[in-house]
Amino acid sequence: MKDCCNTGNSKAQIKNPLKKWFNYIIYTVIAVVVLGALVLKLTGN
């Protein structure tokens, strides 16, 4: 069941997707920085 149904709180349903997408954005930015640094290191620039 969904979190809102278990807790009876509709705010939990709204907050979780925003938190999920925020985490995805943060992890994507970190991955881009790390991969960019790796590519620059391998190409010797």
PDB file with SEQRES, HELIX, SHEET and CRYST1 records, atoms N, CA, C and O in Angstrom:
SEQRES   1 A   45  MET LYS ASP CYS CYS ASN THR GLY ASN SER LYS ALA GLN          
SEQRES   2 A   45  ILE LYS ASN PRO LEU LYS LYS TRP PHE ASN TYR ILE ILE          
SEQRES   3 A   45  TYR THR VAL ILE ALA VAL VAL VAL LEU GLY ALA LEU VAL          
SEQRES   4 A   45  LEU LYS LEU THR GLY ASN                                      
HELIX    1 AA1 ASP A    3  THR A    7  1                                   5    
HELIX    2 AA2 SER A   10  THR A   43  1                                  34    
CRYST1    1.000    1.000    1.000  90.00  90.00  90.00 P 1           1          
ATOM      1  N   MET A   1       0.841  -1.201   0.000  1.00  0.00           N  
ATOM      2  CA  MET A   1       0.000   0.000   0.000  1.00  0.00           C  
ATOM      3  C   MET A   1       0.874   1.248   0.000  1.00  0.00           C  
ATOM      4  O   MET A   1       2.049   1.212   0.367  1.00  0.00           O  
ATOM      5  N   LYS A   2       0.270   2.339  -0.418  1.00  0.00           N  
ATOM      6  CA  LYS A   2       1.005   3.597  -0.425  1.00  0.00           C  
ATOM      7  C   LYS A   2       1.210   4.106   0.994  1.00  0.00           C  
ATOM      8  O   LYS A   2       0.479   3.739   1.914  1.00  0.00           O  
ATOM      9  N   ASP A   3       2.224   4.966   1.156  1.00  0.00           N  
ATOM     10  CA  ASP A   3       2.525   5.514   2.476  1.00  0.00           C  
ATOM     11  C   ASP A   3       1.357   6.326   3.026  1.00  0.00           C  
ATOM     12  O   ASP A   3       1.098   6.301   4.229  1.00  0.00           O  
ATOM     13  N   CYS A   4       0.655   7.042   2.161  1.00  0.00           N  
ATOM     14  CA  CYS A   4      -0.438   7.884   2.644  1.00  0.00           C  
ATOM     15  C   CYS A   4      -1.575   7.032   3.206  1.00  0.00           C  
ATOM     16  O   CYS A   4      -2.276   7.434   4.134  1.00  0.00           O  
ATOM     17  N   CYS A   5      -1.737   5.852   2.622  1.00  0.00           N  
ATOM     18  CA  CYS A   5      -2.814   4.978   3.095  1.00  0.00           C  
ATOM     19  C   CYS A   5      -2.457   4.330   4.428  1.00  0.00           C  
ATOM     20  O   CYS A   5      -3.326   4.106   5.270  1.00  0.00           O  
ATOM     21  N   ASN A   6      -1.190   4.034   4.610  1.00  0.00           N  
ATOM     22  CA  ASN A   6      -0.749   3.401   5.852  1.00  0.00           C  
ATOM     23  C   ASN A   6      -0.742   4.393   7.015  1.00  0.00           C  
ATOM     24  O   ASN A   6      -1.136   4.055   8.132  1.00  0.00           O  
ATOM     25  N   THR A   7      -0.290   5.619   6.744  1.00  0.00           N  
ATOM     26  CA  THR A   7      -0.170   6.600   7.821  1.00  0.00           C  
ATOM     27  C   THR A   7      -1.417   7.461   7.958  1.00  0.00           C  
ATOM     28  O   THR A   7      -1.642   8.069   9.005  1.00  0.00           O  
ATOM     29  N   GLY A   8      -2.231   7.517   6.903  1.00  0.00           N  
ATOM     30  CA  GLY A   8      -3.395   8.389   6.922  1.00  0.00           C  
ATOM     31  C   GLY A   8      -3.028   9.844   6.706  1.00  0.00           C  
ATOM     32  O   GLY A   8      -3.841  10.736   6.949  1.00  0.00           O  
ATOM     33  N   ASN A   9      -1.793  10.093   6.244  1.00  0.00           N  
ATOM     34  CA  ASN A   9      -1.314  11.454   6.041  1.00  0.00           C  
ATOM     35  C   ASN A   9      -1.111  11.686   4.550  1.00  0.00           C  
ATOM     36  O   ASN A   9      -0.290  11.018   3.922  1.00  0.00           O  
ATOM     37  N   SER A  10      -1.857  12.630   3.981  1.00  0.00           N  
ATOM     38  CA  SER A  10      -1.734  12.896   2.549  1.00  0.00           C  
ATOM     39  C   SER A  10      -0.462  13.672   2.225  1.00  0.00           C  
ATOM     40  O   SER A  10      -0.006  13.640   1.082  1.00  0.00           O  
ATOM     41  N   LYS A  11       0.123  14.367   3.197  1.00  0.00           N  
ATOM     42  CA  LYS A  11       1.356  15.113   2.946  1.00  0.00           C  
ATOM     43  C   LYS A  11       2.522  14.172   2.652  1.00  0.00           C  
ATOM     44  O   LYS A  11       3.423  14.538   1.897  1.00  0.00           O  
ATOM     45  N   ALA A  12       2.528  12.991   3.218  1.00  0.00           N  
ATOM     46  CA  ALA A  12       3.601  12.024   2.974  1.00  0.00           C  
ATOM     47  C   ALA A  12       3.628  11.628   1.497  1.00  0.00           C  
ATOM     48  O   ALA A  12       4.696  11.407   0.925  1.00  0.00           O  
ATOM     49  N   GLN A  13       2.453  11.542   0.890  1.00  0.00           N  
ATOM     50  CA  GLN A  13       2.382  11.165  -0.516  1.00  0.00           C  
ATOM     51  C   GLN A  13       2.964  12.274  -1.399  1.00  0.00           C  
ATOM     52  O   GLN A  13       3.595  11.983  -2.415  1.00  0.00           O  
ATOM     53  N   ILE A  14       2.763  13.513  -1.030  1.00  0.00           N  
ATOM     54  CA  ILE A  14       3.251  14.634  -1.827  1.00  0.00           C  
ATOM     55  C   ILE A  14       4.749  14.834  -1.611  1.00  0.00           C  
ATOM     56  O   ILE A  14       5.469  15.144  -2.561  1.00  0.00           O  
ATOM     57  N   LYS A  15       5.226  14.665  -0.394  1.00  0.00           N  
ATOM     58  CA  LYS A  15       6.614  14.955  -0.064  1.00  0.00           C  
ATOM     59  C   LYS A  15       7.585  13.931  -0.642  1.00  0.00           C  
ATOM     60  O   LYS A  15       8.670  14.301  -1.089  1.00  0.00           O  
ATOM     61  N   ASN A  16       7.213  12.651  -0.641  1.00  0.00           N  
ATOM     62  CA  ASN A  16       8.128  11.605  -1.068  1.00  0.00           C  
ATOM     63  C   ASN A  16       8.586  11.724  -2.528  1.00  0.00           C  
ATOM     64  O   ASN A  16       9.782  11.575  -2.781  1.00  0.00           O  
ATOM     65  N   PRO A  17       7.707  11.982  -3.496  1.00  0.00           N  
ATOM     66  CA  PRO A  17       8.200  12.131  -4.872  1.00  0.00           C  
ATOM     67  C   PRO A  17       9.151  13.311  -5.030  1.00  0.00           C  
ATOM     68  O   PRO A  17      10.117  13.222  -5.787  1.00  0.00           O  
ATOM     69  N   LEU A  18       8.898  14.411  -4.330  1.00  0.00           N  
ATOM     70  CA  LEU A  18       9.799  15.556  -4.427  1.00  0.00           C  
ATOM     71  C   LEU A  18      11.170  15.193  -3.872  1.00  0.00           C  
ATOM     72  O   LEU A  18      12.192  15.555  -4.454  1.00  0.00           O  
ATOM     73  N   LYS A  19      11.197  14.492  -2.769  1.00  0.00           N  
ATOM     74  CA  LYS A  19      12.457  14.074  -2.165  1.00  0.00           C  
ATOM     75  C   LYS A  19      13.183  13.093  -3.076  1.00  0.00           C  
ATOM     76  O   LYS A  19      14.406  13.150  -3.209  1.00  0.00           O  
ATOM     77  N   LYS A  20      12.431  12.195  -3.701  1.00  0.00           N  
ATOM     78  CA  LYS A  20      13.023  11.216  -4.613  1.00  0.00           C  
ATOM     79  C   LYS A  20      13.684  11.913  -5.801  1.00  0.00           C  
ATOM     80  O   LYS A  20      14.818  11.587  -6.154  1.00  0.00           O  
ATOM     81  N   TRP A  21      12.987  12.867  -6.421  1.00  0.00           N  
ATOM     82  CA  TRP A  21      13.553  13.569  -7.572  1.00  0.00           C  
ATOM     83  C   TRP A  21      14.715  14.450  -7.167  1.00  0.00           C  
ATOM     84  O   TRP A  21      15.669  14.599  -7.931  1.00  0.00           O  
ATOM     85  N   PHE A  22      14.660  15.043  -5.976  1.00  0.00           N  
ATOM     86  CA  PHE A  22      15.776  15.845  -5.485  1.00  0.00           C  
ATOM     87  C   PHE A  22      17.017  14.974  -5.330  1.00  0.00           C  
ATOM     88  O   PHE A  22      18.115  15.385  -5.704  1.00  0.00           O  
ATOM     89  N   ASN A  23      16.848  13.774  -4.783  1.00  0.00           N  
ATOM     90  CA  ASN A  23      17.977  12.853  -4.639  1.00  0.00           C  
ATOM     91  C   ASN A  23      18.522  12.437  -5.997  1.00  0.00           C  
ATOM     92  O   ASN A  23      19.738  12.360  -6.174  1.00  0.00           O  
ATOM     93  N   TYR A  24      17.645  12.168  -6.959  1.00  0.00           N  
ATOM     94  CA  TYR A  24      18.102  11.807  -8.300  1.00  0.00           C  
ATOM     95  C   TYR A  24      18.935  12.928  -8.912  1.00  0.00           C  
ATOM     96  O   TYR A  24      19.962  12.660  -9.536  1.00  0.00           O  
ATOM     97  N   ILE A  25      18.509  14.176  -8.744  1.00  0.00           N  
ATOM     98  CA  ILE A  25      19.239  15.317  -9.299  1.00  0.00           C  
ATOM     99  C   ILE A  25      20.611  15.430  -8.647  1.00  0.00           C  
ATOM    100  O   ILE A  25      21.610  15.626  -9.339  1.00  0.00           O  
ATOM    101  N   ILE A  26      20.672  15.308  -7.326  1.00  0.00           N  
ATOM    102  CA  ILE A  26      21.946  15.398  -6.620  1.00  0.00           C  
ATOM    103  C   ILE A  26      22.899  14.297  -7.085  1.00  0.00           C  
ATOM    104  O   ILE A  26      24.062  14.570  -7.380  1.00  0.00           O  
ATOM    105  N   TYR A  27      22.412  13.052  -7.154  1.00  0.00           N  
ATOM    106  CA  TYR A  27      23.269  11.947  -7.575  1.00  0.00           C  
ATOM    107  C   TYR A  27      23.729  12.117  -9.019  1.00  0.00           C  
ATOM    108  O   TYR A  27      24.860  11.760  -9.349  1.00  0.00           O  
ATOM    109  N   THR A  28      22.869  12.658  -9.888  1.00  0.00           N  
ATOM    110  CA  THR A  28      23.243  12.885 -11.276  1.00  0.00           C  
ATOM    111  C   THR A  28      24.346  13.931 -11.378  1.00  0.00           C  
ATOM    112  O   THR A  28      25.295  13.755 -12.142  1.00  0.00           O  
ATOM    113  N   VAL A  29      24.232  15.018 -10.617  1.00  0.00           N  
ATOM    114  CA  VAL A  29      25.258  16.063 -10.631  1.00  0.00           C  
ATOM    115  C   VAL A  29      26.595  15.492 -10.160  1.00  0.00           C  
ATOM    116  O   VAL A  29      27.633  15.747 -10.770  1.00  0.00           O  
ATOM    117  N   ILE A  30      26.565  14.717  -9.069  1.00  0.00           N  
ATOM    118  CA  ILE A  30      27.799  14.116  -8.559  1.00  0.00           C  
ATOM    119  C   ILE A  30      28.405  13.174  -9.602  1.00  0.00           C  
ATOM    120  O   ILE A  30      29.617  13.188  -9.817  1.00  0.00           O  
ATOM    121  N   ALA A  31      27.580  12.367 -10.241  1.00  0.00           N  
ATOM    122  CA  ALA A  31      28.070  11.426 -11.257  1.00  0.00           C  
ATOM    123  C   ALA A  31      28.681  12.166 -12.437  1.00  0.00           C  
ATOM    124  O   ALA A  31      29.712  11.740 -12.959  1.00  0.00           O  
ATOM    125  N   VAL A  32      28.070  13.264 -12.869  1.00  0.00           N  
ATOM    126  CA  VAL A  32      28.598  14.036 -13.993  1.00  0.00           C  
ATOM    127  C   VAL A  32      29.956  14.635 -13.638  1.00  0.00           C  
ATOM    128  O   VAL A  32      30.869  14.619 -14.463  1.00  0.00           O  
ATOM    129  N   VAL A  33      30.099  15.156 -12.436  1.00  0.00           N  
ATOM    130  CA  VAL A  33      31.370  15.739 -12.012  1.00  0.00           C  
ATOM    131  C   VAL A  33      32.462  14.669 -11.955  1.00  0.00           C  
ATOM    132  O   VAL A  33      33.569  14.877 -12.452  1.00  0.00           O  
ATOM    133  N   VAL A  34      32.145  13.533 -11.352  1.00  0.00           N  
ATOM    134  CA  VAL A  34      33.138  12.457 -11.227  1.00  0.00           C  
ATOM    135  C   VAL A  34      33.521  11.918 -12.606  1.00  0.00           C  
ATOM    136  O   VAL A  34      34.705  11.736 -12.887  1.00  0.00           O  
ATOM    137  N   LEU A  35      32.544  11.664 -13.461  1.00  0.00           N  
ATOM    138  CA  LEU A  35      32.843  11.146 -14.795  1.00  0.00           C  
ATOM    139  C   LEU A  35      33.586  12.181 -15.634  1.00  0.00           C  
ATOM    140  O   LEU A  35      34.479  11.829 -16.404  1.00  0.00           O  
ATOM    141  N   GLY A  36      33.228  13.444 -15.492  1.00  0.00           N  
ATOM    142  CA  GLY A  36      33.945  14.496 -16.213  1.00  0.00           C  
ATOM    143  C   GLY A  36      35.404  14.574 -15.792  1.00  0.00           C  
ATOM    144  O   GLY A  36      36.284  14.719 -16.640  1.00  0.00           O  
ATOM    145  N   ALA A  37      35.670  14.482 -14.497  1.00  0.00           N  
ATOM    146  CA  ALA A  37      37.042  14.484 -14.004  1.00  0.00           C  
ATOM    147  C   ALA A  37      37.803  13.259 -14.510  1.00  0.00           C  
ATOM    148  O   ALA A  37      38.979  13.362 -14.858  1.00  0.00           O  
ATOM    149  N   LEU A  38      37.152  12.123 -14.552  1.00  0.00           N  
ATOM    150  CA  LEU A  38      37.792  10.903 -15.031  1.00  0.00           C  
ATOM    151  C   LEU A  38      38.137  11.021 -16.515  1.00  0.00           C  
ATOM    152  O   LEU A  38      39.231  10.636 -16.930  1.00  0.00           O  
ATOM    153  N   VAL A  39      37.215  11.549 -17.312  1.00  0.00           N  
ATOM    154  CA  VAL A  39      37.467  11.724 -18.738  1.00  0.00           C  
ATOM    155  C   VAL A  39      38.619  12.690 -18.961  1.00  0.00           C  
ATOM    156  O   VAL A  39      39.487  12.428 -19.794  1.00  0.00           O  
ATOM    157  N   LEU A  40      38.646  13.792 -18.240  1.00  0.00           N  
ATOM    158  CA  LEU A  40      39.740  14.748 -18.390  1.00  0.00           C  
ATOM    159  C   LEU A  40      41.074  14.122 -17.992  1.00  0.00           C  
ATOM    160  O   LEU A  40      42.095  14.380 -18.631  1.00  0.00           O  
ATOM    161  N   LYS A  41      41.073  13.312 -16.957  1.00  0.00           N  
ATOM    162  CA  LYS A  41      42.291  12.649 -16.512  1.00  0.00           C  
ATOM    163  C   LYS A  41      42.776  11.650 -17.554  1.00  0.00           C  
ATOM    164  O   LYS A  41      43.975  11.563 -17.817  1.00  0.00           O  
ATOM    165  N   LEU A  42      41.864  10.903 -18.145  1.00  0.00           N  
ATOM    166  CA  LEU A  42      42.250   9.893 -19.129  1.00  0.00           C  
ATOM    167  C   LEU A  42      42.716  10.519 -20.444  1.00  0.00           C  
ATOM    168  O   LEU A  42      43.602   9.977 -21.106  1.00  0.00           O  
ATOM    169  N   THR A  43      42.134  11.643 -20.823  1.00  0.00           N  
ATOM    170  CA  THR A  43      42.531  12.287 -22.073  1.00  0.00           C  
ATOM    171  C   THR A  43      43.776  13.131 -21.896  1.00  0.00           C  
ATOM    172  O   THR A  43      44.380  13.534 -22.890  1.00  0.00           O  
ATOM    173  N   GLY A  44      44.181  13.413 -20.674  1.00  0.00           N  
ATOM    174  CA  GLY A  44      45.416  14.129 -20.415  1.00  0.00           C  
ATOM    175  C   GLY A  44      45.312  15.643 -20.517  1.00  0.00           C  
ATOM    176  O   GLY A  44      46.332  16.323 -20.630  1.00  0.00           O  
ATOM    177  N   ASN A  45      44.111  16.177 -20.479  1.00  0.00           N  
ATOM    178  CA  ASN A  45      43.943  17.641 -20.559  1.00  0.00           C  
ATOM    179  C   ASN A  45      44.013  18.267 -19.192  1.00  0.00           C  
ATOM    180  O   ASN A  45      43.893  19.485 -19.064  1.00  0.00           O  
TER     181      ASN A  45                                                      
END                                                                             
